[in-house]
Amino acid sequence: MTADRRRIDLVLRVFNDLVAAGADGVLPGAINERLRTVGEPMGTWEVRGALSTLEGEGEIVIDDATGAWYPADKGNKRQRLRDTA
């Protein structure tokens, strides 16, 4: 596994943890904060890059109005709105 893939997977795990904990949309800063807490600090641009990669892979979507990220689940209202845009 490459270092880039490891970072992307780590961001996805933290993203999923935040969603599972009840977050209604995840901001990059929340991921950065959690990464610092668990001893895996990452630069803001690294987290943002990982989020963009995950979006390209179809794992997550962004709400352009708020900058929050959401799971790319077909039942997700934000995903349906984005699919029609």
Residue pairs with C-beta under 8 A, 6 or more apart in sequence:
1 9
7 42
7 46
7 50
8 50
8 53
8 54
10 35
10 40
10 42
10 50
11 31
11 35
11 42
11 47
11 50
11 51
11 54
12 50
12 54
12 59
12 60
14 31
14 34
14 35
14 38
15 26
15 31
15 51
15 54
15 60
15 69
16 71
17 34
18 26
18 30
18 31
18 34
19 26
19 70
19 71
23 30
24 68
25 63
25 66
25 68
25 69
25 70
26 68
26 69
26 70
27 67
27 68
27 69
28 44
28 47
28 48
28 51
28 67
28 69
29 44
31 47
31 51
32 41
32 42
32 44
32 47
35 41
35 42
35 47
51 60
51 62
51 69
54 60
55 61
55 62
55 69
55 72
58 72
59 71
59 72
60 69
60 70
60 71
60 72
61 69
61 70
61 71
61 72
61 76
61 78
61 79
61 82
62 68
62 69
62 70
63 69
63 70
63 78
70 76
70 78
70 79
72 79
73 79
74 80
